[in-house]
Amino acid sequence: MAREYTPYQKGVIKRYYEHAETAAIQKLGEIVTDLYLADTEVKRRRLWKRAEAALEKLECPRGFKEAVLGERSIEGLAELLTELQR
């Protein structure tokens, strides 16, 4: 059974998908900041898992993603984020 959306709801849904990439990049930026501030290894591991999921959503080139995640390089992740923002 297909649901009918109001014109307002359709607009909200459309804008959500139009800006999904921007939101994912912003979330990745927050993860980078949190990684710099993380004070325990447990927090870092959890944040790296979130970073991996964010990179999946952004459809980041596989080679870059694997290099950054493999090294667990916060600086590399920040550089990748800068490239994605362009």
Backbone torsions as a table, in degrees:
resi	resn	phi	psi	omega
1	MET	NA	117.1	-178.8
2	ALA	-79.7	138.9	179.9
3	ARG	-93.2	138.3	176.8
4	GLU	-93.7	130.1	178.6
5	TYR	-104.5	148.6	176.3
6	THR	-73.9	162.0	177.1
7	PRO	-57.0	-37.2	178.0
8	TYR	-62.5	-47.2	-179.5
9	GLN	-62.5	-39.5	177.9
10	LYS	-62.0	-39.5	178.0
11	GLY	-64.6	-41.9	178.8
12	VAL	-62.6	-45.8	-180.0
13	ILE	-62.6	-43.3	-179.7
14	LYS	-61.7	-46.3	179.9
15	ARG	-65.4	-35.1	177.6
16	TYR	-58.6	-49.1	-177.6
17	TYR	-72.9	-28.7	176.8
18	GLU	-66.5	-33.0	-175.4
19	HIS	-108.6	12.8	-177.9
20	ALA	-63.0	-39.3	-179.3
21	GLU	-66.4	-42.1	178.5
22	THR	-60.9	-42.6	179.3
23	ALA	-64.8	-39.3	179.7
24	ALA	-66.9	-38.3	177.6
25	ILE	-65.7	-41.3	178.3
26	GLN	-63.3	-41.6	179.3
27	LYS	-63.4	-39.7	178.0
28	LEU	-64.2	-37.9	176.1
29	GLY	-61.6	-39.8	177.1
30	GLU	-65.7	-36.8	178.6
31	ILE	-65.2	-42.4	178.3
32	VAL	-59.0	-46.2	178.6
33	THR	-60.2	-45.7	-179.8
34	ASP	-63.2	-35.7	178.0
35	LEU	-63.8	-41.5	177.6
36	TYR	-61.3	-34.6	-175.3
37	LEU	-92.6	-10.3	-176.8
38	ALA	-61.9	133.7	-176.6
39	ASP	-110.0	-4.9	176.9
40	THR	-128.8	155.8	-179.9
41	GLU	-66.8	-32.4	178.5
42	VAL	-62.4	-44.3	178.3
43	LYS	-63.5	-42.1	-179.6
44	ARG	-62.3	-44.6	179.6
45	ARG	-60.7	-43.1	179.9
46	ARG	-64.2	-42.1	179.6
47	LEU	-67.5	-36.5	177.2
48	TRP	-66.3	-35.2	175.2
49	LYS	-64.5	-40.5	177.2
50	ARG	-65.8	-37.7	178.7
51	ALA	-64.3	-41.2	178.3
52	GLU	-62.0	-43.4	178.6
53	ALA	-64.4	-39.3	179.5
54	ALA	-65.8	-39.5	178.8
55	LEU	-67.2	-33.0	176.0
56	GLU	-63.4	-43.9	179.8
57	LYS	-64.4	-33.4	-178.0
58	LEU	-82.1	-5.4	-178.4
59	GLU	54.2	48.7	179.5
60	CYS	-67.0	144.4	176.6
61	PRO	-53.7	133.0	-172.3
62	ARG	-56.5	-42.8	-177.7
63	GLY	-62.2	-43.1	178.8
64	PHE	-65.0	-45.9	-176.8
65	LYS	-61.6	-46.8	-178.4
66	GLU	-65.0	-37.5	179.8
67	ALA	-65.2	-47.5	-178.0
68	VAL	-66.8	-45.2	-178.1
69	LEU	-70.9	-33.9	179.6
70	GLY	-66.9	-39.9	-179.7
71	GLU	-82.1	-19.0	-173.2
72	ARG	55.5	45.4	-176.6
73	SER	-95.3	112.6	178.4
74	ILE	-65.8	-39.5	178.9
75	GLU	-63.2	-41.7	177.7
76	GLY	-63.8	-39.2	177.9
77	LEU	-65.6	-39.4	177.7
78	ALA	-65.2	-40.1	177.0
79	GLU	-65.1	-41.2	177.9
80	LEU	-63.2	-39.6	177.1
81	LEU	-61.3	-42.4	177.7
82	THR	-60.2	-42.0	178.7
83	GLU	-65.6	-39.3	-179.4
84	LEU	-68.2	-28.9	-179.1
85	GLN	-73.5	-17.0	179.6
86	ARG	-77.1	NA	NA
